Amino acid sequence: MRIGIDFDNTLVCYDRLFHRVALESGLIPAHVAQCKNAVRDYLRREGREPAWTELQGAVYGARMAEADAFPGAIEFLRQARDHGCELFIVSHKTRTPIIGTPYDLHAAARSWLDAHVGEALVPAHRVYFELTKEQKLARIGACGCMIFIDDLPEILLAAGFPGHVGRWLFDPDDNFAASSGVKRFAAWSDLPAVLGLRAPAAA
């Protein structure tokens, strides 16, 4: 089985990192919840959209190494690999931030994968950072994925999403209960049983 996985906010969790960098930069008060969306919503309420955009560039660039994997995500990759699955990372990511310091966001993401995932689970030639959503959708099809996992319903339900690929929505905060046409799961630890993945029996 070929399994495609999104990168940002699907494999990688940025909640604590966004809060930490925003607090260090004096952008938010300490009482803002340790959640990426809470930081975003606070800055937008304050009319500071450019600060939010620049914060994203810093987190996804210079501070990327500090980001966490979602609980159970790496363990899922190992179990899927041990079951004989081929794993692909397919993400939509600009090369540099829209504003602010021009970090190489693709290089930062690949360094994170090297440190947290490794070639044994997802080889570099199966990692794709596409510049547009349309290119991401085309890549999912070109990789021959049987299922694709993403945190955004608009990707899985896009008109250009390959029709033969199973659509799995990672929804840890239960934000998309009303979404139809996708299979939702809230925790990476739930996925192996749902997909019927079992590690090979010991010889």
VEXDREN-2710 file (C-alpha; in Angstrom, 1 decimal):
% VEXDREN-2710
k/r/px/py/pz
1/MET/0.0/0.0/0.0
2/ARG/1.2/3.5/-0.8
3/ILE/0.3/6.1/1.8
4/GLY/0.7/9.8/1.2
5/ILE/0.9/12.2/4.1
6/ASP/0.7/16.0/4.3
7/PHE/3.5/17.7/6.3
8/ASP/2.4/20.9/8.1
9/ASN/-0.2/20.4/10.8
10/THR/-0.6/16.8/9.9
11/LEU/2.7/15.1/10.7
12/VAL/4.2/18.2/12.4
13/CYS/2.4/20.0/15.3
14/TYR/3.3/23.6/15.7
15/ASP/1.1/24.6/18.7
16/ARG/3.7/25.0/21.4
17/LEU/6.3/26.5/19.0
18/PHE/4.0/29.2/17.6
19/HIS/3.1/30.2/21.2
20/ARG/6.8/30.2/22.3
21/VAL/8.1/32.3/19.4
22/ALA/5.2/34.7/19.6
23/LEU/5.7/35.2/23.3
24/GLU/9.5/35.7/22.9
25/SER/8.8/38.3/20.2
26/GLY/6.4/40.2/22.4
27/LEU/3.5/39.6/20.0
28/ILE/1.1/38.0/22.5
29/PRO/0.4/38.0/26.3
30/ALA/1.1/34.9/28.2
31/HIS/-2.6/34.0/28.7
32/VAL/-3.1/33.2/25.0
33/ALA/-3.6/29.5/24.7
34/GLN/-0.7/27.3/23.5
35/CYS/-2.3/26.7/20.2
36/LYS/-1.3/27.9/16.7
37/ASN/-4.8/29.0/15.9
38/ALA/-5.2/30.9/19.2
39/VAL/-2.0/32.9/18.4
40/ARG/-3.3/33.6/14.9
41/ASP/-6.7/34.6/16.1
42/TYR/-5.3/37.0/18.7
43/LEU/-3.0/38.7/16.2
44/ARG/-5.8/39.1/13.7
45/ARG/-8.1/40.6/16.3
46/GLU/-5.4/43.1/17.1
47/GLY/-5.2/44.0/13.4
48/ARG/-1.7/42.5/13.1
49/GLU/-2.0/40.3/10.1
50/PRO/1.5/41.2/8.8
51/ALA/3.0/40.1/12.2
52/TRP/1.2/36.8/11.9
53/THR/2.5/36.2/8.4
54/GLU/6.1/37.1/9.4
55/LEU/5.7/34.8/12.5
56/GLN/4.9/31.9/10.2
57/GLY/8.0/32.4/8.2
58/ALA/10.1/32.4/11.4
59/VAL/8.5/29.2/12.7
60/TYR/8.6/27.3/9.4
61/GLY/12.2/28.5/8.8
62/ALA/14.7/29.5/11.5
63/ARG/12.8/27.7/14.3
64/MET/11.6/24.7/12.4
65/ALA/13.9/22.3/14.2
66/GLU/12.0/23.0/17.5
67/ALA/8.7/21.7/16.1
68/ASP/7.2/18.5/17.5
69/ALA/5.7/15.6/15.7
70/PHE/2.1/14.9/16.6
71/PRO/1.9/12.1/19.3
72/GLY/1.9/8.7/17.6
73/ALA/2.8/10.0/14.2
74/ILE/6.3/8.6/14.0
75/GLU/5.2/5.3/15.5
76/PHE/2.5/5.1/12.8
77/LEU/5.2/5.6/10.1
78/ARG/7.2/2.8/11.6
79/GLN/4.3/0.4/11.8
80/ALA/3.2/1.2/8.3
81/ARG/6.8/0.6/7.0
82/ASP/7.0/-2.7/8.9
83/HIS/3.8/-3.7/7.3
84/GLY/5.4/-3.1/3.9
85/CYS/3.7/0.2/3.0
86/GLU/5.5/2.8/0.9
87/LEU/5.3/6.2/2.5
88/PHE/5.3/9.6/0.8
89/ILE/5.3/13.1/2.1
90/VAL/3.5/15.5/-0.2
91/SER/3.1/19.1/0.9
92/HIS/2.2/22.5/-0.5
93/LYS/4.9/25.0/0.8
94/THR/6.4/28.1/-0.7
95/ARG/10.2/28.1/-1.0
96/THR/10.6/31.3/1.1
97/PRO/8.2/33.3/3.4
98/ILE/5.9/35.8/1.8
99/ILE/7.4/38.6/4.0
100/GLY/10.3/38.7/6.4
101/THR/13.7/36.9/6.3
102/PRO/13.9/34.7/3.2
103/TYR/14.5/31.4/4.9
104/ASP/14.6/28.3/2.7
105/LEU/11.4/26.6/4.0
106/HIS/11.9/23.5/2.0
107/ALA/15.4/23.0/3.3
108/ALA/14.2/23.6/6.9
109/ALA/11.4/21.0/6.5
110/ARG/13.8/18.4/5.0
111/SER/16.2/18.9/7.9
112/TRP/13.3/18.3/10.3
113/LEU/12.4/15.1/8.5
114/ASP/16.1/14.0/8.6
115/ALA/16.1/14.5/12.4
116/HIS/12.7/13.1/13.3
117/VAL/11.8/10.6/10.5
118/GLY/14.9/9.5/8.6
119/GLU/15.6/7.8/5.3
120/ALA/14.6/4.4/6.6
121/LEU/11.0/5.5/7.0
122/VAL/10.5/8.0/4.2
123/PRO/13.4/8.2/1.7
124/ALA/14.2/11.7/0.4
125/HIS/13.1/10.7/-3.1
126/ARG/9.6/10.2/-1.7
127/VAL/9.4/13.7/-0.2
128/TYR/7.8/16.5/-2.3
129/PHE/7.3/20.1/-1.4
130/GLU/5.1/21.6/-4.2
131/LEU/4.8/25.3/-4.7
132/THR/1.0/25.3/-5.5
133/LYS/-2.0/23.3/-4.3
134/GLU/-2.6/22.2/-7.9
135/GLN/0.9/20.7/-8.1
136/LYS/0.3/19.0/-4.7
137/LEU/-2.9/17.4/-6.0
138/ALA/-1.2/16.3/-9.2
139/ARG/1.7/14.8/-7.2
140/ILE/-0.6/12.8/-5.0
141/GLY/-1.9/11.1/-8.1
142/ALA/1.5/10.7/-9.7
143/CYS/2.9/8.9/-6.6
144/GLY/0.3/6.2/-6.9
145/CYS/-1.0/6.7/-3.4
146/MET/-3.9/4.5/-2.3
147/ILE/-4.8/6.8/0.6
148/PHE/-3.8/10.4/1.4
149/ILE/-3.8/12.0/4.9
150/ASP/-4.3/15.7/5.3
151/ASP/-5.6/18.1/7.9
152/LEU/-7.5/20.3/5.4
153/PRO/-10.9/19.2/4.0
154/GLU/-10.4/21.6/1.1
155/ILE/-7.4/19.6/-0.1
156/LEU/-9.1/16.2/0.2
157/LEU/-12.4/17.5/-1.4
158/ALA/-10.8/19.7/-4.1
159/ALA/-12.0/19.1/-7.6
160/GLY/-8.4/18.1/-8.7
161/PHE/-8.0/15.5/-6.0
162/PRO/-7.4/12.1/-7.6
163/GLY/-10.6/10.2/-7.5
164/HIS/-9.1/6.8/-6.8
165/VAL/-7.3/7.9/-3.7
166/GLY/-8.8/7.3/-0.3
167/ARG/-9.4/10.6/1.6
168/TRP/-8.4/10.6/5.3
169/LEU/-8.8/13.7/7.4
170/PHE/-6.6/14.2/10.5
171/ASP/-8.9/16.2/12.8
172/PRO/-7.4/16.1/16.3
173/ASP/-9.6/19.0/17.6
174/ASP/-12.8/17.8/16.0
175/ASN/-13.2/20.9/13.9
176/PHE/-14.7/19.2/10.9
177/ALA/-17.3/16.9/12.2
178/ALA/-19.7/18.0/9.5
179/SER/-17.3/17.2/6.7
180/SER/-18.6/14.5/4.4
181/GLY/-16.8/12.5/1.7
182/VAL/-13.7/11.9/4.0
183/LYS/-12.8/9.5/6.7
184/ARG/-11.9/11.3/9.9
185/PHE/-9.5/10.3/12.6
186/ALA/-8.4/12.2/15.7
187/ALA/-5.2/10.5/16.8
188/TRP/-2.4/8.8/14.9
189/SER/-2.5/5.9/17.3
190/ASP/-6.0/5.0/16.0
191/LEU/-5.0/4.7/12.4
192/PRO/-3.1/1.3/12.2
193/ALA/-6.1/-0.6/13.5
194/VAL/-8.5/1.3/11.2
195/LEU/-6.3/0.6/8.2
196/GLY/-5.7/-3.0/9.2
197/LEU/-2.0/-2.6/9.6
198/ARG/-0.3/-5.2/11.6
199/ALA/3.5/-5.6/12.1
200/PRO/4.8/-8.8/10.6
201/ALA/5.0/-11.7/13.0
202/ALA/8.5/-12.5/14.4
203/ALA/10.3/-15.3/12.7
END
